[in-house]
Amino acid sequence: MVTEDYVSFETAQLLKEKGFKCEPLHYYYDKYGNLLFSAWSVNLTKNEFGAPTLEMAIKWLRNEKGIAIIPIIDSILDNERFLWDIKIVVAKTNETYSQGWIYENPEGGYDRAIKYCLENLV
């Protein structure tokens, strides 16, 4: 079964601070960091933070800020598993970032990479 992966509470706060907008969002964090669902699109208060999927945040960074987050196979563990590195590329400067972030799946590194971009590149 495929499930959606949402940004962390801390990353959701940074996204809001940096101007992330994407409608509709049905998941959001309250001021305590609880992930909540609303059947309707959420009208957020100042103490609520939209909870986009990792893919939505990655797409926003790429389309609005010119920053790509790219999963790269780092090594093969066995016939069925890989280790992944996450690369960050900034289009305007052609700079590439990788701090040796290695994960058993790309989703494991996306939130960390998004947070890095928001704190250091946006």
The first five atom37 places (N, CA, C, CB, O) and aatype in JSON, in Angstrom:
{
  "aatype": [12, 19, 16, 6, 3, 18, 19, 15, 13, 6, 16, 0, 5, 10, 10, 11, 6, 11, 7, 13, 11, 4, 6, 14, 10, 8, 18, 18, 18, 3, 11, 18, 7, 2, 10, 10, 13, 15, 0, 17, 15, 19, 2, 10, 16, 11, 2, 6, 13, 7, 0, 14, 16, 10, 6, 12, 0, 9, 11, 17, 10, 1, 2, 6, 11, 7, 9, 0, 9, 9, 14, 9, 9, 3, 15, 9, 10, 3, 2, 6, 1, 13, 10, 17, 3, 9, 11, 9, 19, 19, 0, 11, 16, 2, 6, 16, 18, 15, 5, 7, 17, 9, 18, 6, 2, 14, 6, 7, 7, 18, 3, 1, 0, 9, 11, 18, 4, 10, 6, 2, 10, 19],
  "atom_mask": [
    [1, 1, 1, 1, 1],
    [1, 1, 1, 1, 1],
    [1, 1, 1, 1, 1],
    [1, 1, 1, 1, 1],
    [1, 1, 1, 1, 1],
    [1, 1, 1, 1, 1],
    [1, 1, 1, 1, 1],
    [1, 1, 1, 1, 1],
    [1, 1, 1, 1, 1],
    [1, 1, 1, 1, 1],
    [1, 1, 1, 1, 1],
    [1, 1, 1, 1, 1],
    [1, 1, 1, 1, 1],
    [1, 1, 1, 1, 1],
    [1, 1, 1, 1, 1],
    [1, 1, 1, 1, 1],
    [1, 1, 1, 1, 1],
    [1, 1, 1, 1, 1],
    [1, 1, 1, 0, 1],
    [1, 1, 1, 1, 1],
    [1, 1, 1, 1, 1],
    [1, 1, 1, 1, 1],
    [1, 1, 1, 1, 1],
    [1, 1, 1, 1, 1],
    [1, 1, 1, 1, 1],
    [1, 1, 1, 1, 1],
    [1, 1, 1, 1, 1],
    [1, 1, 1, 1, 1],
    [1, 1, 1, 1, 1],
    [1, 1, 1, 1, 1],
    [1, 1, 1, 1, 1],
    [1, 1, 1, 1, 1],
    [1, 1, 1, 0, 1],
    [1, 1, 1, 1, 1],
    [1, 1, 1, 1, 1],
    [1, 1, 1, 1, 1],
    [1, 1, 1, 1, 1],
    [1, 1, 1, 1, 1],
    [1, 1, 1, 1, 1],
    [1, 1, 1, 1, 1],
    [1, 1, 1, 1, 1],
    [1, 1, 1, 1, 1],
    [1, 1, 1, 1, 1],
    [1, 1, 1, 1, 1],
    [1, 1, 1, 1, 1],
    [1, 1, 1, 1, 1],
    [1, 1, 1, 1, 1],
    [1, 1, 1, 1, 1],
    [1, 1, 1, 1, 1],
    [1, 1, 1, 0, 1],
    [1, 1, 1, 1, 1],
    [1, 1, 1, 1, 1],
    [1, 1, 1, 1, 1],
    [1, 1, 1, 1, 1],
    [1, 1, 1, 1, 1],
    [1, 1, 1, 1, 1],
    [1, 1, 1, 1, 1],
    [1, 1, 1, 1, 1],
    [1, 1, 1, 1, 1],
    [1, 1, 1, 1, 1],
    [1, 1, 1, 1, 1],
    [1, 1, 1, 1, 1],
    [1, 1, 1, 1, 1],
    [1, 1, 1, 1, 1],
    [1, 1, 1, 1, 1],
    [1, 1, 1, 0, 1],
    [1, 1, 1, 1, 1],
    [1, 1, 1, 1, 1],
    [1, 1, 1, 1, 1],
    [1, 1, 1, 1, 1],
    [1, 1, 1, 1, 1],
    [1, 1, 1, 1, 1],
    [1, 1, 1, 1, 1],
    [1, 1, 1, 1, 1],
    [1, 1, 1, 1, 1],
    [1, 1, 1, 1, 1],
    [1, 1, 1, 1, 1],
    [1, 1, 1, 1, 1],
    [1, 1, 1, 1, 1],
    [1, 1, 1, 1, 1],
    [1, 1, 1, 1, 1],
    [1, 1, 1, 1, 1],
    [1, 1, 1, 1, 1],
    [1, 1, 1, 1, 1],
    [1, 1, 1, 1, 1],
    [1, 1, 1, 1, 1],
    [1, 1, 1, 1, 1],
    [1, 1, 1, 1, 1],
    [1, 1, 1, 1, 1],
    [1, 1, 1, 1, 1],
    [1, 1, 1, 1, 1],
    [1, 1, 1, 1, 1],
    [1, 1, 1, 1, 1],
    [1, 1, 1, 1, 1],
    [1, 1, 1, 1, 1],
    [1, 1, 1, 1, 1],
    [1, 1, 1, 1, 1],
    [1, 1, 1, 1, 1],
    [1, 1, 1, 1, 1],
    [1, 1, 1, 0, 1],
    [1, 1, 1, 1, 1],
    [1, 1, 1, 1, 1],
    [1, 1, 1, 1, 1],
    [1, 1, 1, 1, 1],
    [1, 1, 1, 1, 1],
    [1, 1, 1, 1, 1],
    [1, 1, 1, 1, 1],
    [1, 1, 1, 0, 1],
    [1, 1, 1, 0, 1],
    [1, 1, 1, 1, 1],
    [1, 1, 1, 1, 1],
    [1, 1, 1, 1, 1],
    [1, 1, 1, 1, 1],
    [1, 1, 1, 1, 1],
    [1, 1, 1, 1, 1],
    [1, 1, 1, 1, 1],
    [1, 1, 1, 1, 1],
    [1, 1, 1, 1, 1],
    [1, 1, 1, 1, 1],
    [1, 1, 1, 1, 1],
    [1, 1, 1, 1, 1],
    [1, 1, 1, 1, 1]
  ],
  "atom_positions": [
    [[0.84, -1.19, 0.0], [0.0, 0.0, 0.0], [0.89, 1.25, 0.0], [-0.96, 0.0, 1.22], [1.82, 1.36, 0.79]],
    [[0.58, 2.16, -0.87], [1.33, 3.42, -0.96], [0.68, 4.44, -0.02], [1.37, 3.94, -2.43], [-0.54, 4.62, -0.03]],
    [[1.5, 5.1, 0.75], [1.0, 6.15, 1.64], [1.71, 7.45, 1.31], [1.2, 5.78, 3.14], [2.81, 7.44, 0.75]],
    [[1.09, 8.55, 1.64], [1.69, 9.85, 1.41], [2.66, 10.17, 2.55], [0.6, 10.95, 1.29], [2.4, 9.84, 3.71]],
    [[3.75, 10.8, 2.22], [4.72, 11.26, 3.21], [4.64, 12.77, 3.28], [6.16, 10.79, 2.85], [4.78, 13.45, 2.27]],
    [[4.41, 13.28, 4.48], [4.25, 14.73, 4.68], [5.51, 15.32, 5.29], [3.04, 15.02, 5.57], [6.25, 14.63, 5.98]],
    [[5.74, 16.6, 5.04], [6.88, 17.27, 5.65], [6.69, 17.26, 7.17], [7.02, 18.73, 5.11], [5.58, 17.14, 7.67]],
    [[7.79, 17.4, 7.87], [7.74, 17.45, 9.34], [7.15, 18.79, 9.79], [9.16, 17.24, 9.94], [7.03, 19.73, 9.0]],
    [[6.8, 18.86, 11.05], [6.26, 20.09, 11.63], [7.25, 21.24, 11.48], [5.92, 19.87, 13.13], [6.86, 22.34, 11.07]],
    [[8.52, 21.0, 11.79], [9.53, 22.04, 11.67], [9.67, 22.54, 10.23], [10.88, 21.52, 12.18], [9.81, 23.74, 9.99]],
    [[9.64, 21.62, 9.28], [9.74, 21.99, 7.87], [8.49, 22.75, 7.43], [9.96, 20.75, 6.99], [8.58, 23.69, 6.63]],
    [[7.33, 22.35, 7.93], [6.08, 23.06, 7.61], [6.15, 24.51, 8.09], [4.86, 22.35, 8.26], [5.68, 25.41, 7.39]],
    [[6.73, 24.75, 9.25], [6.89, 26.11, 9.76], [7.8, 26.92, 8.84], [7.46, 26.09, 11.19], [7.49, 28.07, 8.52]],
    [[8.91, 26.32, 8.41], [9.83, 27.02, 7.5], [9.18, 27.31, 6.16], [11.09, 26.19, 7.3], [9.36, 28.39, 5.6]],
    [[8.42, 26.35, 5.64], [7.73, 26.57, 4.36], [6.79, 27.76, 4.44], [6.95, 25.31, 3.96], [6.76, 28.6, 3.54]],
    [[6.03, 27.84, 5.52], [5.1, 28.97, 5.69], [5.88, 30.28, 5.75], [4.23, 28.78, 6.97], [5.49, 31.27, 5.13]],
    [[6.97, 30.29, 6.5], [7.81, 31.48, 6.63], [8.38, 31.93, 5.28], [8.96, 31.21, 7.62], [8.54, 33.13, 5.04]],
    [[8.69, 30.98, 4.41], [9.31, 31.28, 3.12], [8.29, 31.51, 2.0], [10.23, 30.15, 2.72], [8.67, 31.74, 0.85]],
    [[6.98, 31.46, 2.34], [5.96, 31.82, 1.36], [5.34, 30.68, 0.6], [0.0, 0.0, 0.0], [4.7, 30.9, -0.43]],
    [[5.5, 29.44, 1.07], [4.89, 28.3, 0.39], [3.38, 28.45, 0.37], [5.29, 26.98, 1.08], [2.74, 28.7, 1.39]],
    [[2.82, 28.29, -0.83], [1.36, 28.27, -0.98], [1.01, 27.18, -1.96], [0.8, 29.67, -1.45], [1.59, 27.11, -3.04]],
    [[0.09, 26.35, -1.6], [-0.37, 25.28, -2.48], [-1.77, 24.89, -2.02], [0.61, 24.05, -2.46], [-1.96, 24.5, -0.87]],
    [[-2.71, 25.0, -2.87], [-4.09, 24.67, -2.52], [-4.57, 23.51, -3.37], [-5.02, 25.9, -2.7], [-4.12, 23.39, -4.51]],
    [[-5.42, 22.67, -2.9], [-5.86, 22.61, -1.51], [-4.91, 21.76, -0.67], [-7.29, 22.05, -1.42], [-4.29, 20.82, -1.17]],
    [[-4.81, 22.09, 0.59], [-4.1, 21.26, 1.56], [-5.13, 20.74, 2.55], [-2.96, 22.07, 2.29], [-5.88, 21.52, 3.14]],
    [[-5.18, 19.45, 2.72], [-6.15, 18.86, 3.63], [-5.51, 18.46, 4.96], [-6.8, 17.65, 2.99], [-6.22, 18.19, 5.93]],
    [[-4.19, 18.43, 5.01], [-3.5, 18.14, 6.26], [-2.77, 19.38, 6.72], [-2.51, 16.95, 6.09], [-2.26, 20.16, 5.91]],
    [[-2.73, 19.57, 8.03], [-2.03, 20.71, 8.6], [-1.59, 20.35, 10.02], [-2.94, 21.97, 8.6], [-2.07, 19.4, 10.63]],
    [[-0.65, 21.14, 10.51], [-0.18, 20.99, 11.88], [-0.78, 22.09, 12.74], [1.37, 21.02, 11.96], [-0.85, 23.25, 12.31]],
    [[-1.22, 21.74, 13.94], [-1.62, 22.78, 14.88], [-0.37, 23.32, 15.57], [-2.65, 22.23, 15.94], [0.74, 22.87, 15.27]],
    [[-0.53, 24.27, 16.46], [0.63, 24.92, 17.08], [1.45, 23.98, 17.95], [0.17, 26.1, 17.9], [2.57, 24.32, 18.34]],
    [[0.9, 22.81, 18.27], [1.61, 21.83, 19.09], [2.33, 20.78, 18.25], [0.65, 21.15, 20.05], [3.01, 19.9, 18.79]],
    [[2.17, 20.86, 16.92], [2.83, 19.9, 16.05], [2.02, 18.66, 15.75], [0.0, 0.0, 0.0], [2.55, 17.68, 15.22]],
    [[0.73, 18.69, 16.08], [-0.14, 17.55, 15.77], [-0.59, 17.63, 14.32], [-1.37, 17.53, 16.72], [-1.07, 18.67, 13.87]],
    [[-0.44, 16.53, 13.59], [-0.89, 16.48, 12.2], [-2.38, 16.19, 12.19], [-0.1, 15.39, 11.4], [-2.83, 15.18, 12.72]],
    [[-3.15, 17.09, 11.57], [-4.61, 17.0, 11.57], [-5.13, 16.97, 10.14], [-5.23, 18.17, 12.35], [-4.47, 17.45, 9.22]],
    [[-6.32, 16.41, 9.96], [-6.96, 16.32, 8.66], [-8.22, 17.16, 8.64], [-7.28, 14.86, 8.31], [-8.96, 17.22, 9.63]],
    [[-8.47, 17.81, 7.51], [-9.71, 18.53, 7.29], [-10.27, 18.09, 5.94], [-9.49, 20.08, 7.33], [-9.54, 18.04, 4.95]],
    [[-11.54, 17.77, 5.89], [-12.16, 17.33, 4.64], [-12.21, 18.46, 3.61], [-13.58, 16.8, 4.92], [-12.3, 18.2, 2.41]],
    [[-12.14, 19.69, 4.08], [-12.14, 20.85, 3.2], [-10.75, 21.46, 3.19], [-13.2, 21.89, 3.64], [-9.94, 21.21, 4.08]],
    [[-10.49, 22.27, 2.2], [-9.23, 22.98, 2.15], [-9.08, 23.83, 3.41], [-9.14, 23.85, 0.87], [-10.04, 24.48, 3.84]],
    [[-7.91, 23.83, 3.97], [-7.66, 24.47, 5.25], [-7.38, 25.96, 5.08], [-6.5, 23.8, 5.97], [-6.54, 26.35, 4.27]],
    [[-8.09, 26.8, 5.84], [-7.77, 28.21, 5.97], [-6.96, 28.34, 7.25], [-9.07, 29.13, 5.99], [-7.51, 28.3, 8.35]],
    [[-5.65, 28.5, 7.12], [-4.76, 28.44, 8.26], [-4.74, 29.73, 9.07], [-3.37, 28.12, 7.81], [-4.8, 30.83, 8.51]],
    [[-4.67, 29.58, 10.37], [-4.45, 30.72, 11.25], [-2.94, 30.9, 11.4], [-5.14, 30.51, 12.65], [-2.17, 30.11, 10.85]],
    [[-2.52, 31.92, 12.13], [-1.07, 32.14, 12.29], [-0.4, 31.04, 13.09], [-0.83, 33.48, 12.96], [0.81, 30.88, 13.01]],
    [[-1.16, 30.27, 13.87], [-0.61, 29.18, 14.67], [-0.82, 27.82, 14.04], [-1.23, 29.2, 16.03], [-0.62, 26.8, 14.7]],
    [[-1.2, 27.78, 12.77], [-1.37, 26.53, 12.04], [-0.46, 26.56, 10.81], [-2.86, 26.3, 11.63], [-0.17, 27.62, 10.25]],
    [[-0.01, 25.38, 10.42], [0.97, 25.28, 9.35], [0.54, 24.18, 8.39], [2.38, 24.99, 9.91], [0.31, 23.04, 8.8]],
    [[0.42, 24.52, 7.1], [0.06, 23.53, 6.1], [1.05, 22.39, 6.09], [0.0, 0.0, 0.0], [2.25, 22.59, 6.3]],
    [[0.56, 21.18, 5.85], [1.41, 19.99, 5.8], [1.36, 19.41, 4.4], [0.95, 18.93, 6.86], [0.61, 18.47, 4.14]],
    [[2.16, 19.96, 3.49], [2.19, 19.4, 2.14], [2.93, 18.07, 2.14], [2.86, 20.38, 1.17], [3.66, 17.74, 3.07]],
    [[2.71, 17.32, 1.08], [3.5, 16.1, 0.91], [4.94, 16.51, 0.59], [2.91, 15.19, -0.22], [5.21, 17.64, 0.19]],
    [[5.84, 15.58, 0.77], [7.23, 15.84, 0.41], [7.33, 16.24, -1.06], [8.11, 14.61, 0.69], [8.06, 17.16, -1.41]],
    [[6.58, 15.55, -1.91], [6.62, 15.83, -3.34], [6.13, 17.24, -3.66], [5.78, 14.81, -4.11], [6.69, 17.91, -4.53]],
    [[5.1, 17.71, -2.96], [4.6, 19.07, -3.18], [5.67, 20.1, -2.81], [3.32, 19.31, -2.36], [5.86, 21.08, -3.54]],
    [[6.36, 19.89, -1.7], [7.4, 20.82, -1.27], [8.58, 20.8, -2.24], [7.88, 20.49, 0.15], [9.15, 21.85, -2.56]],
    [[8.96, 19.61, -2.71], [10.06, 19.49, -3.67], [9.7, 20.19, -4.97], [10.39, 18.0, -3.94], [10.53, 20.89, -5.55]],
    [[8.48, 20.01, -5.43], [8.03, 20.65, -6.67], [8.0, 22.17, -6.51], [6.62, 20.14, -7.07], [8.38, 22.89, -7.44]],
    [[7.57, 22.68, -5.36], [7.55, 24.12, -5.1], [8.96, 24.68, -5.13], [6.89, 24.42, -3.74], [9.2, 25.72, -5.75]],
    [[9.9, 24.01, -4.47], [11.29, 24.47, -4.49], [11.83, 24.52, -5.92], [12.16, 23.56, -3.62], [12.53, 25.46, -6.29]],
    [[11.51, 23.5, -6.71], [12.0, 23.44, -8.09], [11.37, 24.53, -8.95], [11.71, 22.06, -8.69], [12.08, 25.27, -9.64]],
    [[10.04, 24.64, -8.9], [9.32, 25.57, -9.79], [9.42, 27.04, -9.35], [7.88, 25.18, -9.86], [9.5, 27.92, -10.2]],
    [[9.4, 27.29, -8.05], [9.37, 28.67, -7.55], [10.74, 29.22, -7.17], [8.47, 28.74, -6.36], [10.96, 30.43, -7.22]],
    [[11.67, 28.34, -6.79], [12.96, 28.81, -6.29], [14.14, 28.32, -7.12], [13.14, 28.35, -4.87], [15.28, 28.72, -6.87]],
    [[13.89, 27.47, -8.11], [14.98, 26.99, -8.96], [15.95, 26.06, -8.25], [0.0, 0.0, 0.0], [17.14, 26.03, -8.57]],
    [[15.44, 25.3, -7.29], [16.28, 24.37, -6.53], [15.73, 22.96, -6.72], [16.32, 24.75, -5.0], [14.56, 22.7, -6.44]],
    [[16.58, 22.06, -7.2], [16.16, 20.68, -7.43], [16.72, 19.78, -6.33], [16.63, 20.19, -8.81], [17.88, 19.9, -5.93]],
    [[15.89, 18.89, -5.86], [16.29, 17.86, -4.9], [16.21, 16.53, -5.64], [15.38, 17.87, -3.59], [15.15, 16.13, -6.11]],
    [[17.36, 15.86, -5.73], [17.47, 14.69, -6.6], [17.98, 13.49, -5.82], [18.39, 14.99, -7.8], [19.05, 13.56, -5.21]],
    [[17.23, 12.39, -5.82], [17.74, 11.17, -5.18], [18.71, 10.46, -6.13], [16.56, 10.22, -4.78], [18.43, 10.31, -7.32]],
    [[19.83, 10.02, -5.6], [20.86, 9.34, -6.38], [21.2, 8.03, -5.66], [22.13, 10.24, -6.55], [21.38, 8.01, -4.45]],
    [[21.29, 6.94, -6.42], [21.71, 5.68, -5.81], [23.18, 5.81, -5.43], [21.49, 4.46, -6.78], [24.03, 6.09, -6.27]],
    [[23.46, 5.6, -4.15], [24.82, 5.68, -3.65], [25.52, 4.33, -3.77], [24.83, 6.16, -2.2], [26.67, 4.26, -4.2]],
    [[24.84, 3.28, -3.38], [25.41, 1.94, -3.47], [24.29, 0.91, -3.41], [26.44, 1.7, -2.32], [23.15, 1.22, -3.05]],
    [[24.64, -0.31, -3.76], [23.67, -1.41, -3.74], [23.98, -2.28, -2.54], [23.72, -2.24, -5.08], [25.11, -2.76, -2.39]],
    [[22.99, -2.49, -1.68], [23.18, -3.34, -0.5], [23.1, -4.82, -0.87], [22.14, -3.0, 0.56], [23.94, -5.62, -0.45]],
    [[22.1, -5.16, -1.64], [21.92, -6.54, -2.1], [21.05, -6.48, -3.35], [21.26, -7.44, -0.98], [20.87, -5.41, -3.92]],
    [[20.52, -7.59, -3.79], [19.74, -7.62, -5.03], [18.45, -6.83, -4.98], [19.42, -9.03, -5.38], [17.85, -6.56, -6.02]],
    [[18.0, -6.44, -3.8], [16.71, -5.77, -3.67], [16.77, -4.39, -3.02], [15.79, -6.62, -2.88], [15.77, -3.67, -3.02]],
    [[17.91, -4.01, -2.46], [17.97, -2.76, -1.7], [19.14, -1.89, -2.14], [18.07, -3.05, -0.2], [20.2, -2.38, -2.52]],
    [[18.9, -0.59, -2.08], [19.9, 0.41, -2.41], [20.13, 1.31, -1.21], [19.47, 1.23, -3.65], [19.3, 1.36, -0.29]],
    [[21.23, 2.01, -1.21], [21.43, 3.15, -0.33], [21.37, 4.39, -1.2], [22.8, 3.05, 0.46], [21.89, 4.4, -2.32]],
    [[20.73, 5.44, -0.69], [20.48, 6.64, -1.47], [21.18, 7.84, -0.88], [18.99, 6.91, -1.55], [21.29, 7.98, 0.34]],
    [[21.66, 8.7, -1.75], [22.2, 10.01, -1.4], [21.21, 11.03, -1.96], [23.67, 10.22, -1.98], [20.52, 10.76, -2.94]],
    [[21.13, 12.17, -1.34], [20.25, 13.24, -1.81], [21.12, 14.4, -2.27], [19.24, 13.69, -0.7], [21.91, 14.94, -1.49]],
    [[20.99, 14.78, -3.53], [21.73, 15.91, -4.09], [20.8, 17.11, -4.19], [22.33, 15.56, -5.49], [19.6, 16.97, -4.44]],
    [[21.35, 18.28, -4.0], [20.62, 19.53, -4.15], [21.35, 20.34, -5.22], [20.51, 20.33, -2.79], [22.56, 20.54, -5.13]],
    [[20.61, 20.82, -6.22], [21.2, 21.61, -7.3], [20.45, 22.94, -7.39], [21.15, 20.84, -8.66], [19.22, 22.97, -7.46]],
    [[21.21, 24.04, -7.38], [20.64, 25.38, -7.5], [20.85, 25.85, -8.94], [21.29, 26.39, -6.47], [21.99, 26.0, -9.38]],
    [[19.76, 26.07, -9.66], [19.83, 26.4, -11.09], [20.59, 27.7, -11.36], [18.43, 26.49, -11.67], [21.42, 27.74, -12.26]],
    [[20.31, 28.75, -10.59], [20.91, 30.07, -10.86], [22.43, 30.06, -10.76], [20.35, 31.1, -9.89], [23.12, 30.74, -11.52]],
    [[22.95, 29.3, -9.82], [24.39, 29.31, -9.58], [25.09, 28.04, -10.05], [24.67, 29.52, -8.1], [26.32, 27.96, -10.07]],
    [[24.3, 27.04, -10.43], [24.81, 25.74, -10.84], [25.6, 25.05, -9.72], [25.7, 25.9, -12.08], [26.45, 24.2, -9.98]],
    [[25.32, 25.42, -8.48], [25.97, 24.81, -7.33], [25.26, 23.5, -6.97], [25.97, 25.78, -6.12], [24.04, 23.38, -7.11]],
    [[26.05, 22.54, -6.52], [25.51, 21.25, -6.09], [25.91, 21.01, -4.64], [26.03, 20.09, -7.0], [27.05, 21.25, -4.25]],
    [[24.95, 20.54, -3.85], [25.2, 20.26, -2.44], [24.91, 18.8, -2.16], [24.33, 21.17, -1.55], [23.93, 18.24, -2.63]],
    [[25.78, 18.2, -1.39], [25.57, 16.87, -0.84], [26.46, 16.78, 0.38], [25.88, 15.73, -1.89], [27.67, 16.99, 0.29]],
    [[25.87, 16.46, 1.49], [26.66, 16.38, 2.7], [26.79, 14.94, 3.18], [26.03, 17.24, 3.8], [26.9, 14.66, 4.37]],
    [[26.79, 14.03, 2.22], [26.93, 12.62, 2.58], [25.7, 12.06, 3.26], [0.0, 0.0, 0.0], [25.8, 11.14, 4.07]],
    [[24.55, 12.61, 2.94], [23.3, 12.11, 3.51], [22.98, 10.78, 2.84], [22.14, 13.13, 3.32], [22.66, 10.75, 1.65]],
    [[23.04, 9.69, 3.56], [22.79, 8.37, 3.01], [21.56, 7.78, 3.71], [24.03, 7.44, 3.17], [21.47, 7.79, 4.93]],
    [[20.63, 7.26, 2.9], [19.36, 6.74, 3.43], [19.01, 5.44, 2.74], [18.23, 7.77, 3.25], [19.45, 5.16, 1.63]],
    [[18.2, 4.64, 3.42], [17.74, 3.37, 2.84], [16.65, 3.57, 1.8], [17.23, 2.45, 3.94], [16.39, 2.67, 1.01]],
    [[16.02, 4.75, 1.79], [15.06, 5.1, 0.75], [15.13, 6.61, 0.55], [13.61, 4.64, 1.12], [15.47, 7.34, 1.48]],
    [[14.8, 7.08, -0.64], [14.92, 8.52, -0.88], [14.04, 9.36, 0.03], [14.58, 8.83, -2.32], [14.43, 10.46, 0.44]],
    [[12.85, 8.86, 0.36], [11.93, 9.62, 1.2], [12.55, 9.95, 2.55], [10.63, 8.85, 1.39], [12.22, 10.97, 3.16]],
    [[13.43, 9.08, 3.03], [14.09, 9.31, 4.31], [14.92, 10.58, 4.33], [0.0, 0.0, 0.0], [15.11, 11.17, 5.39]],
    [[15.42, 11.0, 3.19], [16.25, 12.19, 3.13], [15.58, 13.44, 2.61], [0.0, 0.0, 0.0], [16.13, 14.53, 2.73]],
    [[14.39, 13.3, 2.04], [13.74, 14.46, 1.44], [13.46, 15.57, 2.45], [12.44, 14.04, 0.79], [13.77, 16.73, 2.17]],
    [[12.89, 15.23, 3.61], [12.55, 16.28, 4.57], [13.8, 17.02, 5.02], [11.81, 15.68, 5.78], [13.79, 18.24, 5.14]],
    [[14.87, 16.29, 5.26], [16.11, 16.92, 5.68], [16.65, 17.85, 4.58], [17.16, 15.85, 6.04], [17.12, 18.95, 4.87]],
    [[16.58, 17.41, 3.33], [17.05, 18.21, 2.21], [16.18, 19.46, 2.03], [17.06, 17.39, 0.93], [16.71, 20.55, 1.8]],
    [[14.87, 19.31, 2.13], [13.95, 20.46, 2.02], [14.28, 21.47, 3.11], [12.46, 20.0, 2.13], [14.39, 22.67, 2.84]],
    [[14.44, 20.99, 4.33], [14.75, 21.87, 5.46], [16.08, 22.59, 5.22], [14.81, 21.07, 6.79], [16.18, 23.79, 5.47]],
    [[17.08, 21.87, 4.73], [18.37, 22.5, 4.43], [18.2, 23.63, 3.42], [19.36, 21.45, 3.9], [18.74, 24.72, 3.61]],
    [[17.45, 23.37, 2.36], [17.22, 24.38, 1.33], [16.55, 25.62, 1.92], [16.37, 23.81, 0.2], [16.95, 26.74, 1.62]],
    [[15.54, 25.42, 2.73], [14.8, 26.55, 3.31], [15.65, 27.35, 4.26], [13.56, 26.05, 4.04], [15.54, 28.58, 4.31]],
    [[16.52, 26.68, 5.02], [17.36, 27.38, 5.99], [18.57, 28.06, 5.35], [17.82, 26.41, 7.06], [19.06, 29.07, 5.86]],
    [[19.07, 27.52, 4.24], [20.34, 27.98, 3.7], [20.29, 28.56, 2.29], [21.3, 26.87, 3.72], [21.18, 29.33, 1.92]],
    [[19.29, 28.23, 1.51], [19.31, 28.6, 0.1], [18.15, 29.49, -0.33], [19.32, 27.37, -0.73], [18.25, 30.15, -1.37]],
    [[17.08, 29.54, 0.42], [15.91, 30.34, 0.05], [15.9, 31.62, 0.85], [14.59, 29.55, 0.27], [14.99, 32.44, 0.69]]
  ]
}
